[in-house]
Amino acid sequence: MRLDKYLKVSRIIKRRTVANEACDAAHVTVNGRPAKASYDVKEGDILEVTFGQRTLRVRVLDVREYTAKADAASLYEVLG
């Protein structure tokens, strides 16, 4: 699945266009490298998303096309 779509489906970022813009501005890294929106997300990848001064680090646990809002947090694990 594309990185921008994964960020939207997992509800880390609310809209796919915003996720796409964050990737273009190099605010998203995968396994320590800046990633484009077209990057193919796999289980086990470490994503870092920068929101201003705050950075969110997560490990991808599952990749699904669709998920309910209540189950979205089960797609990733937040790392400290």
N, C-alpha and C positions, 0 to 999 in steps of 0.2 A: 504494500500500500504506500502511496505517496506520503511524504512527510507532512505536507500541509493538510492533507485529509486526515491523517492520524491525529494531528494536534486538535482538529475540530471534533472528530468522533470521540476522542478521549476527554473532550471538554477542557483541555489545558488552555486553549484559546477559543473564544466563542465563535468566530467566523473564519471561514476558509480564506477569504481575501485578506484578512488581517494576518493570518498565519503565513500566507504567501509573502506579504510585505515584510514580516519579521524575518523570514528566511532570506529575502533579497537584501535586507539591511544587515545581515550577518549577526542577528540577535539569537540565532539558533545554531547550536553545535551538536554533532553526533559523534560520540567516541572521541571528543577533543578536537574535532575539525569542523570548521564552518560548513554547513550543508545547504544545498539548494532545495527548493520546494519539491523537486522531482525525485529526491533521494528515496530509495526503496527501504522502508523501515522493516526491521526484522526483530524477532524476540531476542532479548539480551542486550540490545543497543542501549547506550547511556545518552539521554538527551539533556541538554542544558539550554534553558530558555531564559533570556535576560529581559526583565520588565523594569526599565529604569535602573535603579540602584540594586534591585533584588534579583537574585538568580535562583531558578527552580531546577533542581537536578532530579531526574527520574530514570528508572530502568524499565524498559518495555517488557511486560510480562505476557501480553497477548495482543494479537492484531486481528480485529474484526471489522467488517464493513459497516455494521450498524450495531448500536448498543443502546439500552435504555439509560436514561439519565442516572438512575439509582445505581446502575452497574458500571458506569463510566470509570470510576476510580479503581475498579478491579483490573483495568487494562495496564496499569503501571504501578510502580512502587516508588514512593518518594524517598530519595537518599539525603542524608544529612550533610 
